[in-house]
């Protein structure tokens, strides 16, 4: 299991960009499709207080949305 989790939906273009960004950095991550997994959706909302995707989570910290700069900071 990876220490990075990304919460996504299939139709979200920013989710695809975020996954491509993580892959380009060689980051192993676990993807949670919140459209198909209600438990993952509830967990994401519990973490962030928001329903927006993507959400990238690592070590109790998270980034909401696609921001390469913020994702880089999260990964350090």
PDB file of N, CA, C and O in Angstrom:
ATOM      1  N   UNK A   1       0.836  -1.182   0.000  1.00  0.00           N
ATOM      2  CA  UNK A   1       0.000   0.000   0.000  1.00  0.00           C
ATOM      3  C   UNK A   1       0.881   1.246   0.000  1.00  0.00           C
ATOM      4  O   UNK A   1       1.894   1.299   0.697  1.00  0.00           O
ATOM      5  N   UNK A   2       0.493   2.232  -0.776  1.00  0.00           N
ATOM      6  CA  UNK A   2       1.266   3.458  -0.912  1.00  0.00           C
ATOM      7  C   UNK A   2       0.932   4.435   0.216  1.00  0.00           C
ATOM      8  O   UNK A   2      -0.143   4.369   0.810  1.00  0.00           O
ATOM      9  N   UNK A   3       1.868   5.341   0.500  1.00  0.00           N
ATOM     10  CA  UNK A   3       1.561   6.370   1.494  1.00  0.00           C
ATOM     11  C   UNK A   3       0.931   7.603   0.853  1.00  0.00           C
ATOM     12  O   UNK A   3       0.607   8.566   1.548  1.00  0.00           O
ATOM     13  N   UNK A   4       0.755   7.578  -0.477  1.00  0.00           N
ATOM     14  CA  UNK A   4       0.073   8.652  -1.193  1.00  0.00           C
ATOM     15  C   UNK A   4      -1.238   8.102  -1.742  1.00  0.00           C
ATOM     16  O   UNK A   4      -1.269   7.057  -2.391  1.00  0.00           O
ATOM     17  N   UNK A   5      -2.314   8.827  -1.469  1.00  0.00           N
ATOM     18  CA  UNK A   5      -3.629   8.451  -1.979  1.00  0.00           C
ATOM     19  C   UNK A   5      -4.172   9.612  -2.786  1.00  0.00           C
ATOM     20  O   UNK A   5      -4.056  10.768  -2.380  1.00  0.00           O
ATOM     21  N   UNK A   6      -4.767   9.304  -3.932  1.00  0.00           N
ATOM     22  CA  UNK A   6      -5.424  10.330  -4.726  1.00  0.00           C
ATOM     23  C   UNK A   6      -6.887   9.948  -4.890  1.00  0.00           C
ATOM     24  O   UNK A   6      -7.216   8.845  -5.325  1.00  0.00           O
ATOM     25  N   UNK A   7      -7.751  10.880  -4.535  1.00  0.00           N
ATOM     26  CA  UNK A   7      -9.198  10.707  -4.665  1.00  0.00           C
ATOM     27  C   UNK A   7      -9.611  11.361  -5.973  1.00  0.00           C
ATOM     28  O   UNK A   7      -9.291  12.523  -6.224  1.00  0.00           O
ATOM     29  N   UNK A   8     -10.329  10.604  -6.810  1.00  0.00           N
ATOM     30  CA  UNK A   8     -10.641  11.054  -8.164  1.00  0.00           C
ATOM     31  C   UNK A   8     -12.067  10.690  -8.556  1.00  0.00           C
ATOM     32  O   UNK A   8     -12.778   9.987  -7.838  1.00  0.00           O
ATOM     33  N   UNK A   9     -12.460  11.202  -9.733  1.00  0.00           N
ATOM     34  CA  UNK A   9     -13.628  10.703 -10.453  1.00  0.00           C
ATOM     35  C   UNK A   9     -13.177  10.479 -11.891  1.00  0.00           C
ATOM     36  O   UNK A   9     -12.254  11.148 -12.357  1.00  0.00           O
ATOM     37  N   UNK A  10     -13.809   9.553 -12.599  1.00  0.00           N
ATOM     38  CA  UNK A  10     -13.358   9.234 -13.953  1.00  0.00           C
ATOM     39  C   UNK A  10     -13.453  10.403 -14.937  1.00  0.00           C
ATOM     40  O   UNK A  10     -12.630  10.508 -15.846  1.00  0.00           O
ATOM     41  N   UNK A  11     -14.440  11.275 -14.769  1.00  0.00           N
ATOM     42  CA  UNK A  11     -14.659  12.345 -15.738  1.00  0.00           C
ATOM     43  C   UNK A  11     -13.888  13.627 -15.432  1.00  0.00           C
ATOM     44  O   UNK A  11     -14.030  14.613 -16.155  1.00  0.00           O
ATOM     45  N   UNK A  12     -13.083  13.632 -14.384  1.00  0.00           N
ATOM     46  CA  UNK A  12     -12.379  14.837 -13.938  1.00  0.00           C
ATOM     47  C   UNK A  12     -11.054  15.019 -14.689  1.00  0.00           C
ATOM     48  O   UNK A  12     -10.129  14.230 -14.498  1.00  0.00           O
ATOM     49  N   UNK A  13     -10.950  16.055 -15.545  1.00  0.00           N
ATOM     50  CA  UNK A  13      -9.693  16.259 -16.275  1.00  0.00           C
ATOM     51  C   UNK A  13      -8.525  16.623 -15.358  1.00  0.00           C
ATOM     52  O   UNK A  13      -7.386  16.254 -15.644  1.00  0.00           O
ATOM     53  N   UNK A  14      -8.786  17.339 -14.261  1.00  0.00           N
ATOM     54  CA  UNK A  14      -7.713  17.702 -13.332  1.00  0.00           C
ATOM     55  C   UNK A  14      -7.193  16.484 -12.593  1.00  0.00           C
ATOM     56  O   UNK A  14      -6.023  16.434 -12.213  1.00  0.00           O
ATOM     57  N   UNK A  15      -8.061  15.502 -12.389  1.00  0.00           N
ATOM     58  CA  UNK A  15      -7.629  14.247 -11.760  1.00  0.00           C
ATOM     59  C   UNK A  15      -6.627  13.530 -12.657  1.00  0.00           C
ATOM     60  O   UNK A  15      -5.614  13.014 -12.185  1.00  0.00           O
ATOM     61  N   UNK A  16      -6.921  13.503 -13.957  1.00  0.00           N
ATOM     62  CA  UNK A  16      -6.006  12.862 -14.907  1.00  0.00           C
ATOM     63  C   UNK A  16      -4.658  13.579 -14.907  1.00  0.00           C
ATOM     64  O   UNK A  16      -3.608  12.937 -14.928  1.00  0.00           O
ATOM     65  N   UNK A  17      -4.692  14.924 -14.884  1.00  0.00           N
ATOM     66  CA  UNK A  17      -3.441  15.687 -14.855  1.00  0.00           C
ATOM     67  C   UNK A  17      -2.654  15.406 -13.573  1.00  0.00           C
ATOM     68  O   UNK A  17      -1.432  15.258 -13.608  1.00  0.00           O
ATOM     69  N   UNK A  18      -3.357  15.335 -12.451  1.00  0.00           N
ATOM     70  CA  UNK A  18      -2.683  15.068 -11.171  1.00  0.00           C
ATOM     71  C   UNK A  18      -2.039  13.685 -11.175  1.00  0.00           C
ATOM     72  O   UNK A  18      -0.912  13.525 -10.707  1.00  0.00           O
ATOM     73  N   UNK A  19      -2.746  12.687 -11.700  1.00  0.00           N
ATOM     74  CA  UNK A  19      -2.175  11.332 -11.768  1.00  0.00           C
ATOM     75  C   UNK A  19      -0.956  11.310 -12.684  1.00  0.00           C
ATOM     76  O   UNK A  19       0.053  10.683 -12.360  1.00  0.00           O
ATOM     77  N   UNK A  20      -1.043  11.993 -13.829  1.00  0.00           N
ATOM     78  CA  UNK A  20       0.103  12.066 -14.744  1.00  0.00           C
ATOM     79  C   UNK A  20       1.290  12.738 -14.056  1.00  0.00           C
ATOM     80  O   UNK A  20       2.432  12.310 -14.222  1.00  0.00           O
ATOM     81  N   UNK A  21       1.019  13.785 -13.289  1.00  0.00           N
ATOM     82  CA  UNK A  21       2.079  14.488 -12.572  1.00  0.00           C
ATOM     83  C   UNK A  21       2.755  13.558 -11.569  1.00  0.00           C
ATOM     84  O   UNK A  21       3.982  13.483 -11.520  1.00  0.00           O
ATOM     85  N   UNK A  22       1.960  12.850 -10.768  1.00  0.00           N
ATOM     86  CA  UNK A  22       2.521  11.910  -9.792  1.00  0.00           C
ATOM     87  C   UNK A  22       3.343  10.831 -10.485  1.00  0.00           C
ATOM     88  O   UNK A  22       4.436  10.489 -10.033  1.00  0.00           O
ATOM     89  N   UNK A  23       2.816  10.296 -11.582  1.00  0.00           N
ATOM     90  CA  UNK A  23       3.546   9.267 -12.335  1.00  0.00           C
ATOM     91  C   UNK A  23       4.859   9.815 -12.872  1.00  0.00           C
ATOM     92  O   UNK A  23       5.875   9.120 -12.854  1.00  0.00           O
ATOM     93  N   UNK A  24       4.848  11.071 -13.356  1.00  0.00           N
ATOM     94  CA  UNK A  24       6.071  11.667 -13.907  1.00  0.00           C
ATOM     95  C   UNK A  24       7.146  11.843 -12.838  1.00  0.00           C
ATOM     96  O   UNK A  24       8.335  11.897 -13.152  1.00  0.00           O
ATOM     97  N   UNK A  25       6.730  11.932 -11.580  1.00  0.00           N
ATOM     98  CA  UNK A  25       7.663  12.059 -10.457  1.00  0.00           C
ATOM     99  C   UNK A  25       8.044  10.701  -9.876  1.00  0.00           C
ATOM    100  O   UNK A  25       8.810  10.626  -8.915  1.00  0.00           O
ATOM    101  N   UNK A  26       7.509   9.626 -10.459  1.00  0.00           N
ATOM    102  CA  UNK A  26       7.825   8.284  -9.979  1.00  0.00           C
ATOM    103  C   UNK A  26       7.153   7.933  -8.661  1.00  0.00           C
ATOM    104  O   UNK A  26       7.624   7.063  -7.929  1.00  0.00           O
ATOM    105  N   UNK A  27       6.056   8.609  -8.364  1.00  0.00           N
ATOM    106  CA  UNK A  27       5.351   8.393  -7.095  1.00  0.00           C
ATOM    107  C   UNK A  27       4.362   7.243  -7.242  1.00  0.00           C
ATOM    108  O   UNK A  27       3.519   7.246  -8.140  1.00  0.00           O
ATOM    109  N   UNK A  28       4.472   6.269  -6.359  1.00  0.00           N
ATOM    110  CA  UNK A  28       3.464   5.211  -6.287  1.00  0.00           C
ATOM    111  C   UNK A  28       2.305   5.748  -5.474  1.00  0.00           C
ATOM    112  O   UNK A  28       2.505   6.342  -4.414  1.00  0.00           O
ATOM    113  N   UNK A  29       1.098   5.542  -5.964  1.00  0.00           N
ATOM    114  CA  UNK A  29      -0.067   6.056  -5.255  1.00  0.00           C
ATOM    115  C   UNK A  29      -1.226   5.079  -5.357  1.00  0.00           C
ATOM    116  O   UNK A  29      -1.297   4.247  -6.262  1.00  0.00           O
ATOM    117  N   UNK A  30      -2.124   5.211  -4.402  1.00  0.00           N
ATOM    118  CA  UNK A  30      -3.360   4.442  -4.415  1.00  0.00           C
ATOM    119  C   UNK A  30      -4.462   5.382  -4.889  1.00  0.00           C
ATOM    120  O   UNK A  30      -4.630   6.473  -4.343  1.00  0.00           O
ATOM    121  N   UNK A  31      -5.208   4.963  -5.898  1.00  0.00           N
ATOM    122  CA  UNK A  31      -6.303   5.783  -6.416  1.00  0.00           C
ATOM    123  C   UNK A  31      -7.625   5.317  -5.833  1.00  0.00           C
ATOM    124  O   UNK A  31      -7.913   4.121  -5.789  1.00  0.00           O
ATOM    125  N   UNK A  32      -8.427   6.280  -5.385  1.00  0.00           N
ATOM    126  CA  UNK A  32      -9.771   6.001  -4.873  1.00  0.00           C
ATOM    127  C   UNK A  32     -10.769   6.758  -5.745  1.00  0.00           C
ATOM    128  O   UNK A  32     -10.758   7.988  -5.792  1.00  0.00           O
ATOM    129  N   UNK A  33     -11.629   6.012  -6.434  1.00  0.00           N
ATOM    130  CA  UNK A  33     -12.659   6.603  -7.286  1.00  0.00           C
ATOM    131  C   UNK A  33     -13.868   6.917  -6.414  1.00  0.00           C
ATOM    132  O   UNK A  33     -14.625   6.016  -6.053  1.00  0.00           O
ATOM    133  N   UNK A  34     -14.051   8.183  -6.075  1.00  0.00           N
ATOM    134  CA  UNK A  34     -15.131   8.559  -5.161  1.00  0.00           C
ATOM    135  C   UNK A  34     -16.505   8.490  -5.815  1.00  0.00           C
ATOM    136  O   UNK A  34     -17.520   8.519  -5.119  1.00  0.00           O
ATOM    137  N   UNK A  35     -16.553   8.399  -7.143  1.00  0.00           N
ATOM    138  CA  UNK A  35     -17.836   8.236  -7.826  1.00  0.00           C
ATOM    139  C   UNK A  35     -18.368   6.819  -7.630  1.00  0.00           C
ATOM    140  O   UNK A  35     -19.581   6.608  -7.611  1.00  0.00           O
ATOM    141  N   UNK A  36     -17.475   5.857  -7.484  1.00  0.00           N
ATOM    142  CA  UNK A  36     -17.870   4.450  -7.359  1.00  0.00           C
ATOM    143  C   UNK A  36     -17.730   3.909  -5.935  1.00  0.00           C
ATOM    144  O   UNK A  36     -18.274   2.849  -5.626  1.00  0.00           O
ATOM    145  N   UNK A  37     -17.018   4.615  -5.075  1.00  0.00           N
ATOM    146  CA  UNK A  37     -16.717   4.123  -3.728  1.00  0.00           C
ATOM    147  C   UNK A  37     -17.213   5.138  -2.692  1.00  0.00           C
ATOM    148  O   UNK A  37     -16.528   6.118  -2.398  1.00  0.00           O
ATOM    149  N   UNK A  38     -18.389   4.901  -2.151  1.00  0.00           N
ATOM    150  CA  UNK A  38     -18.992   5.864  -1.218  1.00  0.00           C
ATOM    151  C   UNK A  38     -18.178   6.004   0.072  1.00  0.00           C
ATOM    152  O   UNK A  38     -18.141   7.084   0.661  1.00  0.00           O
ATOM    153  N   UNK A  39     -17.528   4.926   0.517  1.00  0.00           N
ATOM    154  CA  UNK A  39     -16.690   5.022   1.716  1.00  0.00           C
ATOM    155  C   UNK A  39     -15.502   5.946   1.472  1.00  0.00           C
ATOM    156  O   UNK A  39     -15.133   6.735   2.342  1.00  0.00           O
ATOM    157  N   UNK A  40     -14.907   5.846   0.287  1.00  0.00           N
ATOM    158  CA  UNK A  40     -13.786   6.727  -0.058  1.00  0.00           C
ATOM    159  C   UNK A  40     -14.263   8.174  -0.145  1.00  0.00           C
ATOM    160  O   UNK A  40     -13.565   9.088   0.293  1.00  0.00           O
ATOM    161  N   UNK A  41     -15.450   8.379  -0.708  1.00  0.00           N
ATOM    162  CA  UNK A  41     -16.008   9.731  -0.806  1.00  0.00           C
ATOM    163  C   UNK A  41     -16.219  10.325   0.587  1.00  0.00           C
ATOM    164  O   UNK A  41     -15.889  11.487   0.827  1.00  0.00           O
ATOM    165  N   UNK A  42     -16.764   9.533   1.492  1.00  0.00           N
ATOM    166  CA  UNK A  42     -16.979  10.003   2.866  1.00  0.00           C
ATOM    167  C   UNK A  42     -15.655  10.340   3.543  1.00  0.00           C
ATOM    168  O   UNK A  42     -15.556  11.348   4.242  1.00  0.00           O
ATOM    169  N   UNK A  43     -14.645   9.510   3.344  1.00  0.00           N
ATOM    170  CA  UNK A  43     -13.320   9.746   3.931  1.00  0.00           C
ATOM    171  C   UNK A  43     -12.719  11.040   3.391  1.00  0.00           C
ATOM    172  O   UNK A  43     -12.154  11.829   4.148  1.00  0.00           O
ATOM    173  N   UNK A  44     -12.842  11.258   2.076  1.00  0.00           N
ATOM    174  CA  UNK A  44     -12.313  12.463   1.451  1.00  0.00           C
ATOM    175  C   UNK A  44     -12.989  13.702   2.035  1.00  0.00           C
ATOM    176  O   UNK A  44     -12.318  14.683   2.354  1.00  0.00           O
ATOM    177  N   UNK A  45     -14.303  13.659   2.173  1.00  0.00           N
ATOM    178  CA  UNK A  45     -15.042  14.797   2.723  1.00  0.00           C
ATOM    179  C   UNK A  45     -14.663  15.016   4.185  1.00  0.00           C
ATOM    180  O   UNK A  45     -14.547  16.155   4.638  1.00  0.00           O
ATOM    181  N   UNK A  46     -14.473  13.932   4.913  1.00  0.00           N
ATOM    182  CA  UNK A  46     -14.043  14.022   6.317  1.00  0.00           C
ATOM    183  C   UNK A  46     -12.672  14.695   6.421  1.00  0.00           C
ATOM    184  O   UNK A  46     -12.449  15.515   7.311  1.00  0.00           O
ATOM    185  N   UNK A  47     -11.757  14.349   5.514  1.00  0.00           N
ATOM    186  CA  UNK A  47     -10.407  14.919   5.526  1.00  0.00           C
ATOM    187  C   UNK A  47     -10.397  16.396   5.175  1.00  0.00           C
ATOM    188  O   UNK A  47      -9.717  17.195   5.819  1.00  0.00           O
ATOM    189  N   UNK A  48     -11.166  16.755   4.137  1.00  0.00           N
ATOM    190  CA  UNK A  48     -11.043  18.085   3.548  1.00  0.00           C
ATOM    191  C   UNK A  48     -12.211  19.014   3.830  1.00  0.00           C
ATOM    192  O   UNK A  48     -12.070  20.234   3.747  1.00  0.00           O
ATOM    193  N   UNK A  49     -13.364  18.443   4.163  1.00  0.00           N
ATOM    194  CA  UNK A  49     -14.560  19.262   4.303  1.00  0.00           C
ATOM    195  C   UNK A  49     -15.112  19.700   2.961  1.00  0.00           C
ATOM    196  O   UNK A  49     -16.001  20.550   2.901  1.00  0.00           O
ATOM    197  N   UNK A  50     -14.591  19.126   1.879  1.00  0.00           N
ATOM    198  CA  UNK A  50     -15.001  19.511   0.532  1.00  0.00           C
ATOM    199  C   UNK A  50     -15.331  18.285  -0.296  1.00  0.00           C
ATOM    200  O   UNK A  50     -14.957  17.160   0.035  1.00  0.00           O
ATOM    201  N   UNK A  51     -16.048  18.538  -1.390  1.00  0.00           N
ATOM    202  CA  UNK A  51     -16.413  17.464  -2.309  1.00  0.00           C
ATOM    203  C   UNK A  51     -15.642  17.548  -3.630  1.00  0.00           C
ATOM    204  O   UNK A  51     -15.919  16.799  -4.567  1.00  0.00           O
ATOM    205  N   UNK A  52     -14.687  18.453  -3.695  1.00  0.00           N
ATOM    206  CA  UNK A  52     -13.919  18.667  -4.923  1.00  0.00           C
ATOM    207  C   UNK A  52     -12.848  17.602  -5.093  1.00  0.00           C
ATOM    208  O   UNK A  52     -12.284  17.114  -4.114  1.00  0.00           O
ATOM    209  N   UNK A  53     -12.575  17.247  -6.336  1.00  0.00           N
ATOM    210  CA  UNK A  53     -11.476  16.349  -6.673  1.00  0.00           C
ATOM    211  C   UNK A  53     -10.592  17.054  -7.694  1.00  0.00           C
ATOM    212  O   UNK A  53     -11.062  17.956  -8.387  1.00  0.00           O
ATOM    213  N   UNK A  54      -9.345  16.673  -7.803  1.00  0.00           N
ATOM    214  CA  UNK A  54      -8.657  15.635  -7.056  1.00  0.00           C
ATOM    215  C   UNK A  54      -8.272  16.093  -5.653  1.00  0.00           C
ATOM    216  O   UNK A  54      -8.144  17.286  -5.377  1.00  0.00           O
ATOM    217  N   UNK A  55      -8.094  15.118  -4.787  1.00  0.00           N
ATOM    218  CA  UNK A  55      -7.499  15.331  -3.468  1.00  0.00           C
ATOM    219  C   UNK A  55      -6.329  14.363  -3.372  1.00  0.00           C
ATOM    220  O   UNK A  55      -6.489  13.156  -3.549  1.00  0.00           O
ATOM    221  N   UNK A  56      -5.157  14.906  -3.090  1.00  0.00           N
ATOM    222  CA  UNK A  56      -3.971  14.079  -2.908  1.00  0.00           C
ATOM    223  C   UNK A  56      -3.625  14.128  -1.424  1.00  0.00           C
ATOM    224  O   UNK A  56      -3.500  15.205  -0.841  1.00  0.00           O
ATOM    225  N   UNK A  57      -3.471  12.961  -0.822  1.00  0.00           N
ATOM    226  CA  UNK A  57      -3.249  12.851   0.617  1.00  0.00           C
ATOM    227  C   UNK A  57      -1.955  12.096   0.892  1.00  0.00           C
ATOM    228  O   UNK A  57      -1.661  11.079   0.264  1.00  0.00           O
ATOM    229  N   UNK A  58      -1.181  12.627   1.860  1.00  0.00           N
ATOM    230  CA  UNK A  58       0.040  11.941   2.298  1.00  0.00           C
ATOM    231  C   UNK A  58       0.327  12.337   3.736  1.00  0.00           C
ATOM    232  O   UNK A  58       0.406  13.521   4.062  1.00  0.00           O
ATOM    233  N   UNK A  59       0.479  11.344   4.587  1.00  0.00           N
ATOM    234  CA  UNK A  59       0.893  11.590   5.964  1.00  0.00           C
ATOM    235  C   UNK A  59      -0.003  12.535   6.744  1.00  0.00           C
ATOM    236  O   UNK A  59       0.485  13.311   7.566  1.00  0.00           O
ATOM    237  N   UNK A  60      -1.297  12.481   6.500  1.00  0.00           N
ATOM    238  CA  UNK A  60      -2.226  13.342   7.223  1.00  0.00           C
ATOM    239  C   UNK A  60      -2.364  14.738   6.650  1.00  0.00           C
ATOM    240  O   UNK A  60      -3.140  15.545   7.161  1.00  0.00           O
ATOM    241  N   UNK A  61      -1.620  15.032   5.594  1.00  0.00           N
ATOM    242  CA  UNK A  61      -1.726  16.310   4.896  1.00  0.00           C
ATOM    243  C   UNK A  61      -2.366  16.064   3.542  1.00  0.00           C
ATOM    244  O   UNK A  61      -2.348  14.940   3.039  1.00  0.00           O
ATOM    245  N   UNK A  62      -2.930  17.102   2.949  1.00  0.00           N
ATOM    246  CA  UNK A  62      -3.581  16.907   1.661  1.00  0.00           C
ATOM    247  C   UNK A  62      -3.564  18.175   0.825  1.00  0.00           C
ATOM    248  O   UNK A  62      -3.415  19.284   1.338  1.00  0.00           O
ATOM    249  N   UNK A  63      -3.720  17.978  -0.477  1.00  0.00           N
ATOM    250  CA  UNK A  63      -3.869  19.059  -1.447  1.00  0.00           C
ATOM    251  C   UNK A  63      -5.193  18.834  -2.144  1.00  0.00           C
ATOM    252  O   UNK A  63      -5.475  17.735  -2.623  1.00  0.00           O
ATOM    253  N   UNK A  64      -6.014  19.886  -2.200  1.00  0.00           N
ATOM    254  CA  UNK A  64      -7.281  19.823  -2.925  1.00  0.00           C
ATOM    255  C   UNK A  64      -7.084  20.545  -4.250  1.00  0.00           C
ATOM    256  O   UNK A  64      -6.654  21.698  -4.278  1.00  0.00           O
ATOM    257  N   UNK A  65      -7.400  19.863  -5.346  1.00  0.00           N
ATOM    258  CA  UNK A  65      -7.240  20.454  -6.670  1.00  0.00           C
ATOM    259  C   UNK A  65      -5.897  20.092  -7.275  1.00  0.00           C
ATOM    260  O   UNK A  65      -5.069  19.432  -6.648  1.00  0.00           O
ATOM    261  N   UNK A  66      -5.700  20.540  -8.512  1.00  0.00           N
ATOM    262  CA  UNK A  66      -4.447  20.254  -9.208  1.00  0.00           C
ATOM    263  C   UNK A  66      -3.543  21.470  -9.136  1.00  0.00           C
ATOM    264  O   UNK A  66      -3.747  22.451  -9.850  1.00  0.00           O
ATOM    265  N   UNK A  67      -2.552  21.400  -8.277  1.00  0.00           N
ATOM    266  CA  UNK A  67      -1.551  22.446  -8.128  1.00  0.00           C
ATOM    267  C   UNK A  67      -0.191  21.768  -8.034  1.00  0.00           C
ATOM    268  O   UNK A  67       0.192  21.292  -6.965  1.00  0.00           O
ATOM    269  N   UNK A  68       0.549  21.721  -9.152  1.00  0.00           N
ATOM    270  CA  UNK A  68       1.851  21.046  -9.124  1.00  0.00           C
ATOM    271  C   UNK A  68       2.763  21.541  -7.999  1.00  0.00           C
ATOM    272  O   UNK A  68       3.479  20.752  -7.382  1.00  0.00           O
ATOM    273  N   UNK A  69       2.734  22.860  -7.733  1.00  0.00           N
ATOM    274  CA  UNK A  69       3.591  23.406  -6.683  1.00  0.00           C
ATOM    275  C   UNK A  69       3.202  22.845  -5.316  1.00  0.00           C
ATOM    276  O   UNK A  69       4.067  22.452  -4.534  1.00  0.00           O
ATOM    277  N   UNK A  70       1.912  22.809  -5.034  1.00  0.00           N
ATOM    278  CA  UNK A  70       1.447  22.293  -3.746  1.00  0.00           C
ATOM    279  C   UNK A  70       1.689  20.786  -3.630  1.00  0.00           C
ATOM    280  O   UNK A  70       2.034  20.285  -2.560  1.00  0.00           O
ATOM    281  N   UNK A  71       1.505  20.077  -4.737  1.00  0.00           N
ATOM    282  CA  UNK A  71       1.741  18.628  -4.729  1.00  0.00           C
ATOM    283  C   UNK A  71       3.218  18.353  -4.453  1.00  0.00           C
ATOM    284  O   UNK A  71       3.551  17.453  -3.682  1.00  0.00           O
ATOM    285  N   UNK A  72       4.107  19.132  -5.086  1.00  0.00           N
ATOM    286  CA  UNK A  72       5.556  18.986  -4.841  1.00  0.00           C
ATOM    287  C   UNK A  72       5.864  19.148  -3.356  1.00  0.00           C
ATOM    288  O   UNK A  72       6.616  18.357  -2.787  1.00  0.00           O
ATOM    289  N   UNK A  73       5.285  20.172  -2.727  1.00  0.00           N
ATOM    290  CA  UNK A  73       5.525  20.418  -1.300  1.00  0.00           C
ATOM    291  C   UNK A  73       5.021  19.252  -0.455  1.00  0.00           C
ATOM    292  O   UNK A  73       5.660  18.865   0.523  1.00  0.00           O
ATOM    293  N   UNK A  74       3.882  18.698  -0.833  1.00  0.00           N
ATOM    294  CA  UNK A  74       3.307  17.570  -0.100  1.00  0.00           C
ATOM    295  C   UNK A  74       4.218  16.348  -0.163  1.00  0.00           C
ATOM    296  O   UNK A  74       4.312  15.592   0.804  1.00  0.00           O
ATOM    297  N   UNK A  75       4.879  16.156  -1.285  1.00  0.00           N
ATOM    298  CA  UNK A  75       5.680  14.954  -1.508  1.00  0.00           C
ATOM    299  C   UNK A  75       7.026  14.983  -0.795  1.00  0.00           C
ATOM    300  O   UNK A  75       7.649  13.937  -0.614  1.00  0.00           O
ATOM    301  N   UNK A  76       7.482  16.160  -0.390  1.00  0.00           N
ATOM    302  CA  UNK A  76       8.806  16.286   0.240  1.00  0.00           C
ATOM    303  C   UNK A  76       8.818  15.652   1.609  1.00  0.00           C
ATOM    304  O   UNK A  76       9.846  15.663   2.285  1.00  0.00           O
TER     305      UNK A  76
END
